[in-house]
């Protein structure tokens, strides 16, 4: 909303209101989204908690069969829950103020988050109404979660904005030696245009390195930099320049649409691929190709199976965060750390230069997800203000399912699904501990691996204090986040 209202004013009144041009910068709006969400949460928190107390919306602490754990947490019985409602309200208001509402990726994230939040709200409401620990039946919750994931997977499979990465990388050349020779000879109008618009340094190196095979690393870098500068700011298309070159129907359709900005980048890249088919690799990164962390240009192609895969990611992540939400501040702190990592990722993936340099998939318009991510961070930080031990409020399934959905949806949209399992390592640990415990109990005739699952309860049973567990898990979350971000450079 702020983008739509304030940015035009900076253009209409450049002298007096030109400072409002800052609203166009993603980094500024991301920071403001975080601050706004946090202010809303901190200011409304006391009133919201007081209202929950008046309405007697409190947490039920289970005690059957786990007396040692019940003795440690029985004082929390009756603590207001459904605090996730405040988180969702803070996120939504912040996005409405600072997000680009015309960006389909932001809207997708918001819709999935609110949908899972609504499911969590129903679950929390059922628990309170029935005055029991369990709310909506597990199978029913899984069906709804999986359905939301399937809807997202189908939408992305059919309409994902991911297309060929427009910028040129050195690795994109099938034969860079032959390409430098082509530019040196400049025998065609297009190669002549490219050479004439290269920097003086590149042209000199082309002359000096004419016989060098392969071209020097300096020439390769300079050549790629100049080509990327050209295709970002100039249209390669003209009938005279492309004489003798037959363009595909897809390329011609794009020409007729008179593309701007990213569309122009895409058109220029496609022209290069079709003008020099023996020299430049045709790249088409597809939404159902999964990039592997630590490896460059290594993909797992799922095809139609990508749809249930997305559903599995959404369902697993939302449930994993839900399982982690068992101690004061544990889930919210880990979410803040993981979401900060994904805020950085969304910004990187949304930039053609940085994504090209790091060798990761570029997803157009995904930079706006940084604003969404920071709104989540701000809202969760505000909630943590009241959720830190001793907690004044719990997020409930309303918050845990929604936040898990927000994190996983961002990962899916920017094509870093597998990286989610590294950055969200704490959530993976918690979920795996439950799975292993159940499998062991059933297959080993009642034998358990852990004293209790999820994992944080295991350490409670070993005598660790709640604060110790939470802080150490936060440290682990930070380590996992650093490892996840480090994979970008390792590639």
C-alpha positions as CSV (number, residue, x, y, z in Angstrom):
1,X,0.0,0.0,0.0
2,X,2.8,2.4,0.9
3,X,4.6,1.5,-2.4
4,X,1.4,2.3,-4.4
5,X,0.7,5.5,-2.5
6,X,4.0,7.1,-1.7
7,X,6.2,6.2,-4.7
8,X,4.1,8.1,-7.3
9,X,4.4,11.2,-5.1
10,X,8.2,11.1,-5.3
11,X,7.8,11.3,-9.1
12,X,5.1,14.0,-9.1
13,X,7.0,16.2,-6.6
14,X,10.7,15.3,-7.1
15,X,12.0,18.4,-5.4
16,X,9.9,18.4,-2.2
17,X,9.1,14.7,-1.9
18,X,11.9,13.0,-3.8
19,X,13.1,11.4,-0.6
20,X,10.1,9.1,-0.9
21,X,11.8,7.4,-3.8
22,X,13.4,5.2,-1.1
23,X,10.1,3.4,-0.8
24,X,11.0,1.6,-4.1
25,X,13.9,-0.2,-2.5
26,X,13.2,-3.7,-1.3
27,X,15.8,-3.4,1.6
28,X,14.1,-0.3,3.0
29,X,10.6,-1.8,2.8
30,X,11.9,-5.1,4.3
31,X,13.3,-3.2,7.3
32,X,10.1,-1.2,7.7
33,X,8.0,-4.3,7.5
34,X,10.0,-5.9,10.3
35,X,9.8,-2.7,12.4
36,X,6.1,-2.3,11.7
37,X,5.2,-5.9,12.5
38,X,7.2,-5.7,15.7
39,X,5.7,-2.5,16.9
40,X,2.2,-3.8,16.2
41,X,2.9,-7.0,18.1
42,X,4.6,-5.3,21.1
43,X,1.9,-2.6,21.5
44,X,-1.1,-4.9,21.1
45,X,0.4,-7.8,23.0
46,X,-0.7,-6.8,26.5
47,X,-4.2,-6.0,25.4
48,X,-4.5,-9.2,23.4
49,X,-3.1,-11.3,26.3
50,X,-5.5,-9.7,28.7
51,X,-8.4,-10.4,26.3
52,X,-7.4,-14.1,26.1
53,X,-7.4,-14.3,29.9
54,X,-10.9,-12.7,30.1
55,X,-12.1,-15.2,27.5
56,X,-10.4,-18.0,29.4
57,X,-8.6,-19.1,26.3
58,X,-5.9,-21.1,28.1
59,X,-3.5,-24.0,27.3
60,X,-4.3,-27.5,28.6
61,X,-1.2,-29.3,29.9
62,X,-1.4,-33.1,29.5
63,X,-0.3,-35.2,32.4
64,X,-1.3,-38.8,31.6
65,X,1.7,-41.2,31.8
66,X,4.3,-38.4,31.9
67,X,4.2,-37.3,35.5
68,X,7.8,-36.0,35.7
69,X,7.2,-33.7,32.7
70,X,3.8,-32.7,34.0
71,X,5.3,-31.7,37.3
72,X,7.6,-29.3,35.4
73,X,4.9,-27.7,33.3
74,X,1.8,-27.9,35.4
75,X,2.1,-24.2,36.4
76,X,1.7,-23.3,32.7
77,X,-1.8,-24.7,32.6
78,X,-4.2,-22.0,31.8
79,X,-1.6,-19.8,30.1
80,X,-3.3,-17.9,27.2
81,X,-2.9,-19.6,23.9
82,X,-3.7,-18.9,20.2
83,X,-1.1,-16.1,20.3
84,X,-0.5,-17.0,16.7
85,X,-3.5,-14.8,15.9
86,X,-1.5,-11.8,16.9
87,X,1.5,-13.0,14.8
88,X,-0.8,-13.4,11.7
89,X,-2.4,-10.0,12.3
90,X,1.0,-8.3,12.6
91,X,2.3,-10.0,9.4
92,X,-0.8,-9.2,7.4
93,X,-0.9,-5.5,8.4
94,X,2.8,-5.1,7.8
95,X,2.5,-6.7,4.3
96,X,-0.5,-4.6,3.4
97,X,1.6,-1.5,4.3
98,X,5.0,-2.3,2.9
99,X,4.6,-5.3,0.5
100,X,4.1,-5.1,-3.2
101,X,0.6,-6.3,-3.5
102,X,0.9,-6.8,-7.2
103,X,3.6,-9.4,-6.7
104,X,2.1,-12.9,-7.0
105,X,4.8,-14.6,-4.9
106,X,4.1,-12.4,-1.9
107,X,0.4,-13.0,-2.2
108,X,1.0,-16.7,-2.5
109,X,3.0,-16.8,0.7
110,X,0.4,-14.7,2.5
111,X,-2.5,-16.9,1.3
112,X,-0.7,-20.2,2.3
113,X,0.3,-18.8,5.7
114,X,-3.2,-17.6,6.5
115,X,-4.8,-20.8,5.3
116,X,-2.6,-22.9,7.6
117,X,-3.2,-20.4,10.3
118,X,-6.9,-20.9,9.9
119,X,-6.4,-24.6,10.3
120,X,-4.4,-24.1,13.4
121,X,-7.0,-21.7,14.7
122,X,-9.7,-24.3,14.3
123,X,-7.5,-26.8,16.1
124,X,-6.9,-24.5,19.0
125,X,-10.6,-23.5,19.2
126,X,-11.6,-27.2,19.3
127,X,-9.2,-27.9,22.1
128,X,-10.5,-25.0,24.2
129,X,-14.2,-25.7,23.4
130,X,-13.8,-29.4,24.3
131,X,-11.4,-28.7,27.1
132,X,-9.0,-31.4,26.0
133,X,-5.4,-31.6,24.8
134,X,-6.2,-32.9,21.3
135,X,-8.2,-30.7,18.9
136,X,-8.9,-31.6,15.2
137,X,-8.2,-35.2,14.4
138,X,-4.7,-35.8,13.2
139,X,-5.9,-37.4,9.9
140,X,-8.2,-34.5,9.2
141,X,-5.4,-32.0,9.8
142,X,-3.0,-33.9,7.5
143,X,-5.7,-34.0,4.8
144,X,-6.2,-30.2,4.9
145,X,-2.4,-29.5,5.1
146,X,-1.7,-31.8,2.2
147,X,-4.5,-30.3,0.2
148,X,-3.1,-26.8,0.7
149,X,0.3,-28.2,-0.4
150,X,-1.2,-29.9,-3.5
151,X,-2.9,-26.7,-4.5
152,X,0.4,-24.8,-4.2
153,X,2.3,-27.5,-6.0
154,X,-0.2,-27.6,-8.9
155,X,-0.2,-23.8,-9.2
156,X,3.6,-23.7,-9.3
157,X,3.9,-26.6,-11.7
158,X,1.6,-24.8,-14.1
159,X,2.4,-21.1,-13.6
160,X,5.7,-20.7,-11.8
161,X,7.5,-17.5,-13.0
162,X,10.8,-19.4,-13.2
163,X,12.3,-19.3,-16.6
164,X,15.7,-19.4,-18.3
165,X,18.3,-17.5,-16.2
166,X,18.9,-14.4,-18.4
167,X,22.5,-13.6,-17.4
168,X,25.4,-15.3,-19.1
169,X,27.8,-17.4,-17.1
170,X,31.2,-18.6,-18.2
171,X,29.9,-22.2,-17.7
172,X,27.1,-21.4,-20.2
173,X,29.5,-21.4,-23.1
174,X,29.9,-24.7,-24.9
175,X,33.1,-23.4,-26.6
176,X,34.2,-20.1,-25.3
177,X,37.3,-20.2,-27.5
178,X,35.2,-20.4,-30.6
179,X,33.0,-17.6,-29.3
180,X,35.9,-15.2,-28.8
181,X,37.0,-16.0,-32.4
182,X,33.5,-15.3,-33.6
183,X,33.6,-11.9,-31.9
184,X,37.0,-11.1,-33.2
185,X,36.0,-11.8,-36.8
186,X,32.7,-10.0,-36.4
187,X,31.4,-11.6,-39.6
188,X,27.7,-11.2,-38.8
189,X,25.7,-8.1,-37.8
190,X,25.0,-9.5,-34.4
191,X,28.6,-10.4,-33.6
192,X,29.7,-7.1,-34.9
193,X,27.2,-5.3,-32.7
194,X,28.3,-7.2,-29.6
195,X,32.0,-6.5,-30.3
196,X,31.4,-2.8,-31.0
197,X,29.6,-2.4,-27.7
198,X,32.2,-4.2,-25.6
199,X,34.4,-2.1,-23.4
200,X,37.7,-0.9,-24.7
201,X,39.6,-3.3,-22.4
202,X,37.7,-6.3,-23.7
203,X,38.2,-5.3,-27.3
204,X,41.9,-4.9,-26.7
205,X,42.1,-8.3,-25.0
206,X,40.2,-9.9,-27.9
207,X,42.9,-8.6,-30.3
208,X,45.7,-9.6,-28.0
209,X,44.3,-13.1,-27.2
210,X,43.1,-13.9,-30.7
211,X,45.3,-17.0,-30.9
212,X,45.0,-17.9,-27.3
213,X,43.2,-21.2,-26.7
214,X,41.5,-21.2,-24.3
215,X,41.1,-17.4,-23.8
216,X,42.7,-16.0,-20.7
217,X,40.6,-16.0,-17.5
218,X,40.7,-12.2,-17.5
219,X,39.3,-12.1,-21.0
220,X,36.6,-14.6,-20.1
221,X,35.5,-12.6,-17.1
222,X,35.6,-9.3,-19.0
223,X,33.6,-10.8,-21.9
224,X,30.9,-12.1,-19.6
225,X,30.6,-8.8,-17.7
226,X,30.2,-6.8,-20.9
227,X,27.7,-9.2,-22.4
228,X,25.6,-9.1,-19.3
229,X,25.8,-5.3,-19.3
230,X,24.6,-5.3,-22.9
231,X,21.6,-7.6,-22.5
232,X,20.4,-5.8,-19.4
233,X,20.2,-2.4,-21.0
234,X,20.0,-2.9,-24.8
235,X,17.7,-4.9,-27.0
236,X,19.5,-7.3,-29.3
237,X,16.5,-7.6,-31.5
238,X,16.4,-5.8,-34.9
239,X,15.7,-7.3,-38.3
240,X,18.9,-6.0,-39.7
241,X,21.0,-7.3,-36.8
242,X,19.5,-10.7,-36.9
243,X,19.7,-11.3,-40.7
244,X,19.9,-15.0,-41.5
245,X,18.9,-16.0,-37.9
246,X,15.7,-18.0,-37.5
247,X,14.1,-17.2,-34.2
248,X,11.7,-19.7,-32.5
249,X,8.0,-19.0,-32.1
250,X,8.4,-18.4,-28.4
251,X,11.1,-15.8,-29.0
252,X,9.0,-14.0,-31.6
253,X,6.0,-14.0,-29.3
254,X,8.2,-12.3,-26.7
255,X,9.4,-9.8,-29.3
256,X,5.8,-8.8,-30.1
257,X,5.0,-8.3,-26.5
258,X,7.6,-5.5,-26.3
259,X,9.1,-6.6,-23.0
260,X,10.7,-4.4,-20.4
261,X,13.1,-5.0,-17.6
262,X,13.2,-8.8,-16.9
263,X,11.3,-9.6,-20.0
264,X,14.0,-7.8,-22.0
265,X,16.7,-9.8,-20.3
266,X,14.9,-13.0,-21.1
267,X,14.5,-12.0,-24.7
268,X,18.1,-11.1,-25.2
269,X,19.3,-14.3,-23.6
270,X,17.0,-16.3,-25.9
271,X,18.3,-14.4,-28.9
272,X,21.9,-15.3,-27.9
273,X,21.1,-18.9,-27.5
274,X,19.4,-19.1,-30.9
275,X,21.9,-17.0,-32.7
276,X,24.9,-19.1,-31.4
277,X,23.4,-22.5,-30.8
278,X,26.7,-24.3,-31.1
279,X,28.4,-21.9,-28.7
280,X,26.0,-21.0,-25.9
281,X,24.0,-23.5,-23.9
282,X,20.2,-23.3,-23.9
283,X,19.2,-23.2,-20.3
284,X,15.7,-23.7,-19.1
285,X,15.4,-24.1,-15.3
286,X,12.1,-25.7,-14.7
287,X,10.0,-25.4,-11.5
288,X,10.1,-29.1,-11.0
289,X,13.9,-29.3,-11.1
290,X,15.3,-29.4,-7.5
291,X,18.8,-28.0,-7.1
292,X,21.1,-29.8,-4.7
293,X,22.9,-27.9,-2.0
294,X,26.7,-27.9,-2.2
295,X,26.6,-28.7,-5.9
296,X,26.5,-26.5,-8.9
297,X,24.1,-27.3,-11.8
298,X,23.1,-30.6,-10.3
299,X,19.3,-31.1,-10.4
300,X,16.8,-33.7,-9.5
301,X,13.9,-33.7,-12.1
302,X,10.6,-34.7,-10.6
303,X,8.2,-33.9,-13.4
304,X,4.6,-34.3,-12.3
305,X,5.8,-35.7,-9.0
306,X,6.8,-32.2,-8.1
307,X,3.2,-31.5,-7.1
308,X,3.0,-34.1,-4.3
309,X,6.6,-33.2,-3.3
310,X,5.5,-29.6,-2.6
311,X,2.6,-30.9,-0.6
312,X,5.0,-33.1,1.4
313,X,7.3,-30.1,2.1
314,X,4.5,-27.8,3.2
315,X,2.9,-30.5,5.4
316,X,6.2,-31.7,6.9
317,X,7.5,-28.2,7.7
318,X,4.3,-27.0,9.3
319,X,4.1,-30.1,11.5
320,X,7.8,-29.9,12.3
321,X,7.4,-26.4,13.7
322,X,4.3,-27.5,15.5
323,X,6.3,-30.3,17.2
324,X,9.1,-27.8,18.1
325,X,6.6,-25.5,19.9
326,X,6.9,-27.2,23.3
327,X,9.0,-24.9,25.4
328,X,8.8,-21.2,26.0
329,X,10.4,-19.3,23.1
330,X,11.8,-22.4,21.4
331,X,9.8,-22.4,18.2
332,X,9.6,-18.7,17.9
333,X,13.4,-18.2,18.3
334,X,14.2,-20.9,15.8
335,X,11.7,-19.4,13.3
336,X,13.3,-16.0,13.6
337,X,16.7,-17.4,12.8
338,X,15.6,-19.6,9.9
339,X,13.5,-16.8,8.4
340,X,16.3,-14.3,8.6
341,X,18.4,-16.8,6.5
342,X,15.5,-17.1,4.0
343,X,15.2,-13.3,3.9
344,X,18.8,-13.2,2.7
345,X,18.1,-16.0,0.2
346,X,15.0,-14.4,-1.3
347,X,16.9,-11.2,-1.8
348,X,19.9,-13.1,-3.5
349,X,17.7,-15.3,-5.6
350,X,15.7,-12.2,-6.8
351,X,18.8,-10.5,-8.1
352,X,20.2,-11.5,-11.5
353,X,23.7,-10.5,-10.7
354,X,24.1,-12.2,-7.3
355,X,22.3,-15.3,-8.4
356,X,24.4,-15.6,-11.5
357,X,27.6,-15.0,-9.5
358,X,26.7,-17.7,-6.9
359,X,25.5,-20.1,-9.6
360,X,21.9,-20.5,-8.2
361,X,18.6,-20.3,-9.9
362,X,17.3,-16.8,-10.5
363,X,13.6,-16.5,-9.8
364,X,12.1,-13.2,-11.2
365,X,10.3,-10.9,-8.7
366,X,11.3,-13.1,-5.7
367,X,13.2,-10.3,-4.1
368,X,9.8,-9.0,-2.8
369,X,9.6,-12.1,-0.6
370,X,12.3,-10.5,1.5
371,X,9.7,-8.0,2.6
372,X,7.4,-10.8,3.6
373,X,10.2,-12.7,5.4
374,X,11.1,-9.6,7.4
375,X,7.5,-9.1,8.4
376,X,7.5,-12.6,9.7
377,X,10.7,-11.9,11.6
378,X,9.3,-8.7,13.1
379,X,6.0,-10.3,14.1
380,X,7.7,-13.3,15.7
381,X,10.2,-11.2,17.6
382,X,7.3,-9.2,19.0
383,X,5.6,-12.5,20.0
384,X,8.8,-13.7,21.6
385,X,8.8,-10.6,23.8
386,X,5.8,-12.2,25.6
387,X,6.6,-15.9,24.9
388,X,10.1,-15.9,26.5
389,X,10.3,-17.9,29.7
390,X,8.1,-17.7,31.7
391,X,5.7,-17.3,28.8
392,X,2.8,-15.0,29.1
393,X,1.2,-16.5,26.0
394,X,1.6,-19.5,23.7
395,X,1.3,-19.3,19.9
396,X,-0.7,-22.5,19.7
397,X,-1.3,-24.3,16.4
398,X,-2.5,-21.0,15.0
399,X,1.0,-19.8,15.0
400,X,3.1,-22.9,14.6
401,X,1.3,-24.2,11.5
402,X,1.2,-20.8,9.9
403,X,4.9,-20.0,10.5
404,X,6.0,-23.4,9.3
405,X,3.9,-22.9,6.2
406,X,5.4,-19.4,5.6
407,X,8.9,-20.8,5.9
408,X,8.3,-23.7,3.6
409,X,6.4,-21.7,1.0
410,X,9.2,-19.3,0.7
411,X,11.6,-22.2,0.2
412,X,9.4,-23.7,-2.5
413,X,8.9,-20.4,-4.3
414,X,12.7,-19.6,-4.6
415,X,13.6,-23.2,-5.5
416,X,15.5,-23.9,-2.3
417,X,13.3,-26.8,-1.1
418,X,16.2,-29.0,-0.1
419,X,18.1,-26.2,1.5
420,X,15.1,-25.8,3.9
421,X,16.1,-29.1,5.5
422,X,19.5,-27.7,6.3
423,X,18.5,-24.2,7.5
424,X,15.5,-25.7,9.4
425,X,17.7,-28.3,10.9
426,X,16.3,-27.9,14.4
427,X,12.8,-28.6,13.1
428,X,14.1,-31.6,11.2
429,X,15.7,-32.9,14.4
430,X,12.4,-32.5,16.3
431,X,10.3,-34.2,13.6
432,X,12.8,-37.1,13.1
433,X,12.9,-37.7,16.8
434,X,9.2,-38.3,16.9
435,X,9.3,-40.5,13.8
436,X,12.1,-42.6,15.1
437,X,10.5,-42.9,18.5
438,X,7.2,-44.2,17.0
439,X,9.0,-46.6,14.7
440,X,11.2,-47.9,17.4
441,X,8.2,-48.4,19.8
442,X,6.2,-50.3,17.2
443,X,9.0,-52.4,15.6
444,X,11.1,-53.1,18.7
445,X,8.2,-54.1,21.0
446,X,7.9,-51.1,23.1
447,X,11.6,-50.1,23.2
448,X,12.3,-46.3,22.9
449,X,15.3,-44.5,21.5
450,X,14.6,-41.3,23.5
451,X,13.4,-40.8,27.0
452,X,10.6,-38.8,25.4
453,X,9.9,-37.2,22.0
454,X,10.0,-34.6,20.6
455,X,13.7,-34.2,21.2
456,X,13.5,-31.2,23.6
457,X,11.5,-33.3,26.0
458,X,14.2,-35.9,26.0
459,X,16.6,-33.3,27.4
460,X,14.1,-32.2,29.9
461,X,13.8,-35.7,31.2
462,X,17.6,-35.8,31.4
463,X,17.4,-32.8,33.8
464,X,18.3,-29.9,31.6
465,X,16.5,-26.7,32.5
466,X,14.0,-25.2,30.0
467,X,16.1,-22.1,29.4
468,X,19.2,-24.2,28.8
469,X,17.4,-26.3,26.2
470,X,15.9,-23.3,24.4
471,X,19.2,-21.3,24.2
472,X,21.2,-24.3,23.0
473,X,18.6,-25.1,20.4
474,X,18.7,-21.5,19.2
475,X,22.5,-21.9,18.9
476,X,22.0,-25.0,16.8
477,X,19.4,-23.1,14.7
478,X,22.0,-20.4,14.0
479,X,24.6,-23.0,13.1
480,X,22.2,-24.7,10.7
481,X,21.4,-21.3,9.1
482,X,25.1,-20.5,8.6
483,X,25.7,-23.9,7.0
484,X,22.8,-23.4,4.7
485,X,24.0,-20.0,3.6
486,X,27.5,-21.3,3.2
487,X,26.4,-23.8,0.6
488,X,25.8,-20.9,-1.8
489,X,29.5,-20.1,-1.9
490,X,30.6,-23.8,-1.8
491,X,28.7,-24.3,-5.1
